[in-house]
Amino acid sequence: MGKETILVVDDEEDILELIRYNLTREGYGVLLAATGEEALRFVKNGSPDLMVLDLMLPGVDGLEVTRRIRRQARGATLPIVMLTAKGEEADVVTGLELGADDYVTKPFSPRILVARIRSVLRRHERMKAEGMQDREGILEIGSLLIHPGRHEVLADGEPLPLTWSEFQILHFLARRPGWVFTRSQIVDAIHGDDYPVTDRSVDVQIVGLRKKLGEHGKRIETVRGVGYRFRESL
């Protein structure tokens, strides 16, 4: 299997060249975009296997690009590594909530960025393989339907617009109803044990997931001092 194609989006030419050089040296194909609009066109054409996306872009910024991509059929599961000068937790949480898979803050080490890209690609390949094996393993809990193969959730027959992370959290909890999981266990199961994310971001994603689930949001129960569990009955 050949190396994947990485779409790099940044409005700084020297950053684009630095990342292009290091990715090319590792054998990856590289596409470059200086604006959010260009990035959206690349994704619409179905070209990249992963996107490195700067947060601070002129016009359509990185968060809006992520939001729009996650609404597209082609972009729903596209791995996204956010590249940003903003290291504040709020920015990281917002990006993860919208469906980004990882983040690297500027100034950055090209070696670390390449390592993160490899890690995200491996995670997605594993998830894709498990989804193919488990495509008949549809979970049906009352009128809530979770289809891992299609990466789809239906509540009372209506599809829910979940982000990649929200879907993975829901699927992880729903497969083991009644079991209590800590925030760290949820992060490890979804993103791997080297994922730099805080307990706070898990809580934020759970809040967003409950809102999207509507009445079914009550199935995700907070266990004080421990974490969360999924209830089969409302």
C-alpha positions in Angstrom: 0.0 0.0 0.0 1.4 3.4 -0.9 1.8 6.4 1.4 -1.2 8.5 2.1 -1.9 12.0 0.8 -1.8 14.8 3.3 -3.6 18.2 2.8 -1.8 21.0 4.6 -3.7 24.2 5.1 -1.9 27.4 6.3 -1.7 31.0 5.2 2.1 31.2 5.9 4.2 30.1 3.0 7.2 29.2 5.1 5.1 26.9 7.3 3.6 25.2 4.2 7.1 24.6 2.8 8.4 23.3 6.1 5.6 20.8 6.5 5.7 19.8 2.8 9.4 19.1 3.0 9.2 16.9 6.0 6.1 15.0 4.8 7.6 14.4 1.4 10.8 13.1 3.0 8.7 10.6 4.8 7.1 9.4 1.5 3.7 11.1 1.9 1.9 12.8 -1.0 1.3 16.5 -0.1 -1.4 18.9 -1.2 -1.1 22.6 -0.2 -3.8 25.2 0.5 -3.4 28.8 1.7 -7.1 29.4 2.5 -10.1 27.6 4.0 -11.9 27.8 0.7 -9.2 26.0 -1.1 -9.2 23.3 1.6 -12.9 22.8 1.2 -12.5 22.3 -2.5 -9.8 19.7 -2.0 -12.0 17.7 0.4 -15.1 18.0 -1.8 -13.0 16.4 -4.6 -12.2 13.6 -2.2 -8.4 13.8 -2.6 -6.7 13.8 0.9 -6.3 11.0 3.5 -5.7 13.5 6.3 -5.7 17.2 6.8 -3.3 19.4 8.8 -5.3 22.5 9.4 -4.2 25.9 10.8 -6.8 27.5 13.1 -6.0 31.1 12.3 -6.9 31.5 8.6 -8.1 34.6 6.8 -11.7 34.5 5.7 -13.0 31.0 6.6 -11.0 30.0 9.7 -10.0 26.5 10.7 -12.9 26.0 13.1 -15.4 26.9 10.4 -13.6 24.7 7.9 -13.8 21.8 10.3 -17.5 22.5 10.9 -18.3 22.5 7.2 -16.2 19.4 6.4 -17.9 17.3 9.0 -21.2 18.1 7.3 -20.0 16.7 4.0 -20.3 13.0 3.2 -16.6 12.9 2.0 -15.4 14.8 5.1 -17.4 13.1 7.9 -14.5 10.8 8.8 -11.5 12.7 7.3 -8.7 12.7 10.0 -7.9 16.3 11.0 -4.9 17.5 12.9 -5.2 21.1 13.9 -2.2 23.4 13.8 -2.6 26.5 15.9 -0.7 29.2 17.8 -3.5 29.1 20.3 -2.7 26.7 23.2 -5.6 27.7 25.4 -7.8 24.8 26.5 -10.9 26.5 25.2 -9.6 26.5 21.6 -8.5 22.9 21.9 -11.9 21.8 23.3 -13.7 23.7 20.5 -11.7 22.0 17.9 -12.2 18.5 19.4 -15.9 19.2 19.8 -16.2 20.0 16.1 -14.5 16.7 15.2 -10.7 17.4 15.1 -8.6 14.3 16.0 -5.5 15.9 17.4 -3.7 19.3 17.6 -0.2 20.6 17.6 0.7 24.1 18.8 3.0 26.6 17.1 6.0 26.8 17.3 6.2 23.0 16.6 8.7 20.3 15.9 8.3 18.8 12.4 9.2 15.4 13.9 6.5 15.6 16.5 3.9 16.7 13.8 4.8 13.8 11.6 4.6 11.4 14.6 1.1 12.8 15.4 0.0 12.4 11.8 1.2 8.7 11.8 -0.6 8.1 15.1 -3.9 9.6 13.8 -3.7 7.6 10.5 -3.1 4.4 12.4 -6.0 5.0 14.7 -8.4 5.7 11.8 -7.2 2.6 9.9 -7.8 0.5 13.0 -11.3 2.0 13.5 -12.1 1.5 9.8 -11.0 -2.1 10.0 -13.1 -2.7 13.1 -16.0 -1.0 11.5 -15.8 -3.3 8.5 -15.7 -6.4 10.7 -18.5 -5.1 12.9 -20.8 -3.7 10.2 -23.5 -6.2 11.1 -23.0 -5.3 14.8 -25.7 -2.7 14.8 -26.8 -1.6 18.3 -30.5 -1.1 18.8 -31.5 0.4 22.2 -35.1 1.3 22.2 -35.6 3.7 19.3 -31.9 4.5 19.2 -30.0 2.8 16.4 -26.2 2.9 16.3 -24.6 1.6 13.0 -20.8 1.3 13.3 -20.3 0.3 9.7 -22.1 3.4 8.3 -20.9 5.6 11.2 -24.6 6.5 11.6 -26.9 7.1 14.6 -30.7 7.3 14.2 -32.9 8.5 17.1 -36.6 7.8 16.5 -35.7 7.3 12.8 -34.0 10.6 12.4 -30.2 10.8 11.7 -28.1 12.7 14.2 -25.2 15.0 13.1 -22.6 13.6 15.5 -18.9 14.5 15.2 -16.4 11.6 14.8 -15.5 11.8 18.5 -19.1 12.0 19.7 -19.9 8.9 17.7 -17.0 7.0 19.1 -17.8 7.9 22.7 -21.5 6.9 22.2 -20.6 3.6 20.5 -17.9 2.8 23.2 -20.4 3.4 26.1 -23.4 1.8 24.4 -21.5 -1.4 23.7 -21.1 -1.9 27.4 -24.4 -0.8 29.1 -24.2 -0.5 32.8 -20.4 -0.4 32.9 -18.8 2.7 34.5 -15.9 4.3 32.6 -13.5 7.0 33.8 -12.8 10.0 31.6 -9.2 8.6 31.1 -10.6 5.3 30.0 -12.9 7.0 27.5 -10.0 9.0 26.1 -7.7 5.9 25.9 -10.4 3.9 24.1 -11.2 6.6 21.6 -7.9 8.3 20.9 -5.2 6.1 22.4 -3.2 6.5 25.6 -0.9 9.1 24.2 -3.6 11.6 23.4 -3.0 15.1 24.9 -6.6 15.8 26.0 -8.1 17.0 29.3 -10.9 15.6 31.4 -12.7 18.9 30.7 -12.8 18.2 27.0 -14.5 14.8 27.7 -17.1 16.5 29.8 -17.8 19.1 27.1 -18.2 16.4 24.4 -20.6 14.5 26.7 -22.7 17.6 27.1 -22.8 18.2 23.4 -23.7 14.5 22.8 -26.5 14.6 25.3 -28.0 17.6 23.6 -27.9 16.0 20.2 -29.4 12.8 21.5 -32.4 14.7 22.9 -34.5 12.4 25.2 -32.0 9.6 24.6 -29.3 11.9 26.2 -30.6 10.6 29.6 -29.1 7.3 28.8 -25.6 8.7 29.4 -25.4 8.9 33.2 -22.8 10.7 35.2 -21.4 8.7 38.1 -20.0 11.2 40.5 -16.3 10.9 41.3 -15.9 8.2 38.7 -17.1 9.0 35.1 -19.9 7.9 32.9 -22.1 4.9 32.0 -24.7 4.1 29.4 -28.2 3.0 30.5 -30.4 0.7 28.4 -33.6 2.1 29.9 -34.7 5.7 30.1 
